Amino acid sequence: MMSDAAVTTLRVGHSPDSDDAFMFYALTHDKLDTGGLRFVHQLEDIETLNQRALKGELEVSAVSIHALAYLADRYALLASGASMGDQYGPTLVTREPVTLDGLRGRTIAIPGKLTTAYLTLQLCLGKDVPVLVLPFDQILPAVAEGRADAGLLIHEGQLYYGERGLHKVVDLGQWWHEQTGLPLPLGGNVVRKDLGEARVDRIARLLKQSIRYALDHREEALEYALRFARDLEPALADRFVGMYVNDWTLDYGPRGRAAVRTLLERAAVAGLVPGPIAVQFVG
């Protein structure tokens, strides 16, 4: 039995969503031998996690790839844990059918200014898009009730906006693929570099093992993840998890790494983030 003194506690921030819950299931439920590392999970929306990472508060955290542009000096990007949209992603919706050009100059509700959804929207529509920042789960109702001209949906809302009478203007994951031929890297997990190389490598291995465990024990992990699906039908929750926890999540691979670098390079050229950005992948 390992003494308490030998246990190192690491705070892990991730979103209270079915895909993140699925990914972290094995670590949350002691399915892995962590070798003296104790993971304490802190569930918060992605924009809050981005802001906390800017302050270096958490040892390990999910963040938007957009936010990585401001974090690369303090955090390394874990090679496992990507949320990658391969020809799908954040979806821009309205109450009435409208073209993309018809939205220029109109206010769009977004889930945060450090989200990759917002960065991709700016690459698509230009840097001076008028926006209204709302918690991600309030965007769909805001559009449906006419409180915003349009809304940028992330998470499960991408799957059922049509049932609420809303219309798709553009899927930014599809738009990005048309522009680059690459998947859209939405989020990833970062680890603080000051933990030291050995511990950082261990954390990287454990996260990959946790994702692999969930994929190998899908039914078990999905049952847990459904608690975070916000009343989504099980079949839709299963589909959503499959969209964002897959082979890309086990490892970015060469194409996924190229996607991260291309997104940040294009954003830097457009003056949307500082650059150049040296992204360090671990694992």
Secondary structure, 3 states (H helix, E strand, C coil): CCCHHHCEEEEEEECCCHHHHHHCHHHHCCCCCCCCEEEEEEECCHHHHHHHHHCCCCCEEEEEHHHHCCCCCCEEEECCCCEEECCCCCEEEECCCCCCHHHCCCCEEECCCCCHHHHHHHHHHCCCCCEEECCHHHHHHHHHCCCCCEEEECCCHHHHHHHHCCEEEEEHHHHHHHHHCCCEEEEEEEEEHHHCHHHHHHHHHHHHHHHHHHHHCHHHHHHHHHHHCCCCCHHHHHHHHHHHCCHHHHCCHHHHHHHHHHHHHHHHHCCCCCCCCCCCEEC
